[in-house]
Amino acid sequence: MRPPLLRSSLGCLLTGFGSFPRNKAVTQAAAPPLLSYLRKTMHYQTEPRGHQNSPDYRLYFKTSEGKYISPFHDIPLIAETEQDNNVPAKKPKRNESEVLYNMVVEVPRWSNAKMEIATKEPLNPIKQDVKKGKLRYVANIFPHKGYIWNYGALPQTWEDPNHQDKDTKCCGDNDPIDVCDIGTQVCSPGQVIQVKVLGILAMIDEGEMDWKVIAINAQDPDAKNLNSIDDVRKSRPGHLEATVEWFRKYKVPDGKPENQFGFNEQFKDKDFAVEIIQSTHEHWRALVQKQTNPGGIECKNLCCCDSPFKCSAEDARDVVQSVRTSTAVFFTLMMANKTALGVAHFLKNL
């Protein structure tokens, strides 16, 4: 049995033996306005650089103290206890399996822009994916509009491209593990929510393993009633089937083949999902401790105690400052180019 995840008061990841730690009560602030400059989440803020719907747009993450962090490496996998005025939150009656996980929302439900954690950039901001020089948008897969759930990733996980899954015989896709939040709230890019894991789907994308965790926002009204993948099947007829069809076909409009699935396209249960999550966390741990080939992944972080990639808050601020400067230079050159074209057009028409 693999060792579970524990977390110390200093924020360093530790390894222990036994079952996962008992979950503690988590409080979640109401979803903030989409247009706010700094969108506050449970412990984190996001700060944009560049312009939305452009290749230079980046969404950086900060702590409540204003320190820039990596959402990939510095946000803990397992949700921590929220405290108010130094008074610990009350513990609800939960069993050992009901650990809550942090989910970094990349794409809100019903939207089309393919936003993702930039795994190969320092501090791993959220950006819009670019293919062949063009911003990437997923097509509407009839009868759906955009993504049919809030879509994102579990921090501190990594699907190792050097590791072959024993069941599917496929290697990881070099990304954090993906999550589909089936809750009713439409979230914002960069929002960090706490989710309850219900099951997992083994998607195979052009020969690469690309697990899809099925989860629900812990603050959703249905969360207390959904405790397994069978509960989803019973209470939401057609939802899981629609999920498989969406993932099968969403790349077809771009000229790619349909995606394939392991386990006869069947969802695996919660316990299996937790094993996969734990495995990807162990691979991530090896990644940030420089014990494996990083595959181009940028591992700069502020909170991983034993990581040779750990940096200072000042170094992190310099990273974001350099992006701000680069963006300013880009737009200065763009405006200069527009001015030059305007002058040329004027002279041509004299």
C-alpha positions in Angstrom: 0.0 0.0 0.0 1.3 3.4 -0.9 2.0 5.9 1.9 -0.6 8.7 2.3 -0.2 12.4 2.2 0.2 14.4 5.4 0.9 18.1 5.8 2.9 19.8 8.4 2.2 23.2 10.0 5.2 24.6 8.0 3.5 23.7 4.7 6.0 20.9 3.9 4.8 17.7 2.5 5.5 14.6 4.6 5.0 10.9 4.1 3.2 8.7 6.6 1.6 5.3 6.8 -2.0 4.3 7.1 -5.1 5.9 5.6 -5.5 9.4 4.3 -5.8 12.1 7.0 -9.3 12.8 8.3 -10.8 15.7 6.5 -11.4 18.9 8.3 -14.2 21.4 7.7 -13.6 23.7 4.8 -15.3 27.0 4.2 -15.6 28.6 0.7 -16.2 32.2 0.0 -19.0 33.0 -2.5 -17.9 33.2 -6.1 -16.5 36.7 -6.7 -17.5 38.8 -9.7 -15.9 37.7 -13.0 -14.7 41.3 -13.8 -12.8 41.9 -10.5 -9.2 42.6 -11.0 -8.0 40.4 -8.1 -10.4 37.5 -7.8 -10.2 36.2 -4.2 -10.6 32.5 -3.6 -10.2 30.5 -0.3 -6.6 31.4 0.3 -5.5 32.8 -3.0 -5.9 35.7 -5.4 -5.3 35.8 -9.2 -3.6 38.7 -11.0 -3.8 39.1 -14.8 -1.1 40.2 -17.2 -1.7 41.1 -20.8 -5.1 41.1 -22.5 -7.7 38.3 -22.4 -8.2 36.4 -25.6 -4.6 37.2 -26.7 -1.5 35.0 -26.7 0.2 37.1 -24.1 -2.5 36.8 -21.5 -1.4 35.2 -18.2 -3.2 34.7 -14.9 -0.7 34.6 -11.9 -1.5 33.4 -8.4 -0.8 35.1 -5.1 -1.3 34.2 -1.5 -3.6 36.3 0.7 -0.3 38.0 1.9 0.5 39.0 -1.7 3.3 36.6 -2.4 3.3 35.1 -6.0 3.2 31.3 -6.1 2.8 28.5 -8.5 -0.7 26.9 -8.7 1.0 23.7 -9.9 3.5 23.3 -7.1 2.5 25.6 -4.1 -1.2 25.0 -3.7 -1.6 21.8 -1.6 -3.3 18.7 -3.1 -5.4 18.1 0.0 -7.6 21.0 1.2 -6.6 22.5 4.6 -8.7 23.8 7.4 -10.0 27.3 7.1 -9.9 29.3 10.3 -11.7 32.5 11.3 -10.3 34.8 13.9 -7.9 32.0 15.0 -10.9 29.8 15.9 -10.7 26.4 14.2 -13.7 25.5 12.0 -16.0 22.7 13.4 -15.4 19.2 12.2 -18.3 17.7 10.3 -18.9 14.0 10.7 -17.1 12.4 7.8 -15.6 9.1 7.2 -12.0 8.5 6.4 -12.5 8.3 2.6 -14.0 11.8 2.4 -10.8 13.8 2.0 -11.4 17.0 0.1 -8.9 18.1 -2.6 -8.0 21.5 -4.0 -9.0 22.0 -7.6 -7.6 24.8 -9.7 -10.3 25.8 -12.1 -8.9 26.5 -15.6 -12.0 26.5 -17.7 -15.5 27.5 -16.5 -18.5 25.5 -17.6 -20.1 26.5 -20.9 -17.0 28.4 -22.1 -14.9 27.5 -25.1 -11.4 29.0 -24.6 -8.9 26.3 -23.8 -7.3 27.7 -20.7 -4.6 25.7 -18.9 -1.8 25.9 -16.4 1.4 26.8 -18.2 3.5 23.9 -17.0 6.6 25.0 -18.9 6.7 28.7 -17.7 8.0 30.0 -14.4 5.4 30.1 -11.7 3.0 28.2 -14.0 0.3 30.9 -14.7 -2.9 30.1 -16.4 -2.8 30.9 -20.2 -4.8 30.1 -23.3 -3.4 27.2 -25.3 -2.0 28.1 -28.7 -1.8 25.7 -31.6 -0.1 26.6 -34.9 0.1 30.2 -33.8 -3.7 30.5 -33.1 -5.5 30.6 -29.8 -7.3 27.4 -29.1 -11.0 27.1 -28.6 -12.9 23.8 -28.2 -15.8 23.3 -30.6 -19.4 23.0 -29.4 -20.1 19.2 -29.4 -23.9 19.0 -30.1 -26.0 19.5 -28.1 -23.5 21.1 -25.6 -22.0 24.6 -25.4 -18.3 24.5 -24.6 -17.1 22.5 -21.6 -19.9 20.7 -19.9 -18.4 21.0 -16.4 -15.9 23.3 -14.6 -12.6 21.9 -15.8 -9.3 22.1 -14.2 -6.4 20.3 -12.4 -5.4 18.9 -9.1 -2.3 20.7 -7.9 0.8 18.8 -6.8 0.1 16.0 -9.3 1.9 15.0 -12.4 1.1 12.4 -15.1 4.7 11.2 -15.6 5.5 10.6 -19.3 8.2 8.1 -18.1 5.7 6.0 -16.2 3.6 3.3 -18.0 0.2 2.6 -16.4 0.0 -1.1 -15.6 -3.6 -1.5 -16.9 -3.7 0.7 -20.0 0.0 0.3 -20.9 0.1 4.0 -21.7 2.5 6.7 -20.3 1.4 10.0 -18.8 0.7 13.1 -20.8 3.2 15.4 -18.8 0.4 17.4 -17.1 -1.2 17.7 -13.8 -4.2 15.3 -13.5 -7.4 16.8 -14.9 -10.7 17.2 -12.9 -14.3 17.7 -14.0 -16.4 19.4 -11.3 -20.0 18.4 -11.9 -21.4 20.9 -9.4 -24.0 23.5 -10.3 -21.9 26.6 -9.8 -20.2 28.2 -12.8 -16.7 29.0 -11.6 -14.0 31.5 -12.7 -10.6 30.8 -14.3 -8.1 30.6 -11.4 -10.7 29.9 -8.7 -9.5 27.3 -6.2 -12.3 25.2 -5.0 -12.5 22.1 -2.7 -13.9 19.0 -4.3 -15.0 15.6 -3.3 -13.7 12.9 -5.6 -16.4 10.5 -7.0 -14.6 8.4 -9.7 -12.3 8.5 -12.6 -12.3 7.9 -16.4 -9.2 6.5 -18.2 -9.0 8.6 -21.4 -6.2 7.8 -23.9 -5.3 10.8 -26.0 -3.1 9.9 -29.1 -1.5 7.1 -27.1 -1.0 9.1 -23.9 -2.7 8.4 -20.6 -4.9 11.4 -19.7 -7.0 10.6 -16.5 -10.2 12.5 -15.9 -11.2 12.7 -12.3 -14.9 13.2 -11.7 -15.6 15.3 -8.6 -18.1 17.7 -7.1 -17.6 21.1 -5.4 -17.8 20.4 -1.6 -20.1 23.5 -1.3 -22.6 22.3 -3.9 -26.0 21.5 -2.5 -25.8 18.0 -4.0 -22.4 17.2 -2.6 -23.8 15.6 0.5 -25.9 13.2 -1.6 -23.2 12.3 -4.1 -20.6 9.9 -2.6 -19.7 7.6 -5.5 -19.8 7.3 -9.3 -23.0 5.1 -8.9 -24.7 8.0 -7.1 -23.9 10.2 -10.1 -25.3 7.6 -12.5 -28.5 7.3 -10.4 -29.2 10.9 -9.7 -28.1 12.4 -13.0 -29.1 10.1 -15.8 -27.0 10.5 -18.9 -24.4 12.8 -17.3 -21.6 10.2 -17.4 -22.5 9.0 -20.9 -22.4 12.7 -22.1 -18.9 13.0 -20.5 -17.5 10.1 -22.4 -19.0 11.3 -25.7 -17.7 14.8 -25.1 -14.2 13.6 -24.5 -14.4 11.2 -27.4 -15.3 13.8 -30.0 -14.0 17.2 -28.8 -10.9 17.1 -30.9 -12.5 15.7 -34.1 -13.5 19.2 -35.4 -9.8 20.1 -35.3 -9.0 17.1 -37.7 -7.8 14.7 -35.0 -9.1 11.2 -34.4 -11.6 10.3 -31.7 -10.0 9.7 -28.2 -10.0 6.2 -26.8 -10.7 4.9 -23.3 -9.4 2.2 -21.0 -11.6 -0.3 -19.0 -14.2 -0.6 -21.8 -15.1 3.1 -21.4 -16.3 2.5 -17.9 -15.8 4.9 -15.0 -13.7 3.5 -12.1 -14.8 4.0 -8.6 -13.7 6.5 -5.9 -11.1 4.2 -4.3 -9.5 3.6 -7.6 -9.5 7.3 -8.3 -7.8 8.1 -5.0 -5.1 5.5 -5.8 -4.4 7.2 -9.2 -4.3 10.6 -7.5 -1.9 9.4 -4.9 0.3 7.9 -7.6 0.4 11.1 -9.6 1.3 13.0 -6.4 4.2 10.7 -5.8 5.4 11.3 -9.4 5.1 15.1 -8.8 7.1 14.8 -5.6 9.9 13.1 -7.5 9.6 15.9 -10.1 10.1 18.8 -7.7 12.9 17.0 -5.8 14.7 16.5 -9.1 14.6 12.7 -8.9 13.2 12.2 -12.4 13.4 13.7 -15.9 11.3 16.9 -15.8 10.3 16.6 -19.4 10.5 20.4 -19.9 8.3 21.1 -16.8 9.1 24.4 -14.9 9.4 23.5 -11.2 10.1 26.9 -9.6 8.2 27.1 -6.3 8.1 28.8 -2.9 6.7 26.1 -0.6 8.3 22.7 -1.3 10.8 22.4 1.5 13.1 19.8 0.0 13.0 21.0 -3.6 16.2 22.4 -5.3 13.8 24.5 -7.3 12.5 26.5 -4.3 12.9 30.2 -4.8 12.3 33.3 -2.7 9.3 35.6 -2.7 11.5 38.3 -4.3 12.6 35.9 -7.1 8.9 35.1 -7.8 8.0 38.8 -7.9 10.8 39.4 -10.4 9.3 36.7 -12.6 6.0 38.4 -12.8 7.7 41.8 -13.1 9.6 40.6 -16.2 6.4 39.4 -17.8 4.9 42.9 -17.2 7.9 44.5 -18.8 7.8 42.1 -21.8 4.1 42.8 -22.3 4.7 46.5 -22.2 7.4 46.2 -24.8 5.2 44.0 -27.0 2.4 46.5 -27.1 4.7 49.4 -27.6 6.1 47.7 -30.7 2.6 46.7 -31.8 1.4 50.3 -31.6 4.6 51.6 -33.3 3.9 49.1 -36.1 0.3 50.3 -36.4 1.5 53.9 -36.5 4.0 53.1 -39.3 1.3 51.3 -41.3 -1.0 54.3 -40.8 1.7 56.7 -42.1 2.5 54.5 -45.1 -1.2 54.3 -45.9 -1.5 58.1 -45.6 1.5 58.8 -47.9 0.2 56.2 -50.4 -3.1 58.2 -50.7 -1.5 61.6 -51.1 
